[in-house]
């Protein structure tokens, strides 16, 4: 599922590293849409499209990530997408995840706050950069959203 409705933001959330989301691991992410105008008005209309069912999360110990420029050039409009290798100091360890007792499933207030913040960051980036974005990020233990990378949504 991906929304083609330009009046809303579409997001997916998983526990652990995003590789679980893009790396063909079985199960679904928590996916949701949020109306842009409702978000701007301060009363976000969030619709959960699917609840998470991924059984594996990938986790790193506190570590460093190195980026190598494989050929020293960027393709116009792609901001180097696919041209760089990421090399972690440590490799991720798969761990079993259980969403059944996670606050994202059990605490509607927590879920609404988290999903609103994720959507808000997405909308801000879209507004600043002038187009829909494919964003990768993370949420720290204090609930702060950190953007790792963004590129135009294709």
Buried (B, 14 or more C-beta within 10 A) or exposed (E): EEBEEEEBBBBBBBBBBBBBBEEEBEBBBBBBBBBBEBBEEEEBBBEEBEEBEBBBBBEBEEEEEEEEEEEEEEEEEEEBBEBEEEEEEEEBEBEEBEBEEBEBBEEEEBBEEBBBBBBBBBBEBBEEEEEBBEBBBEBEEEEEBEBEEBBBEE
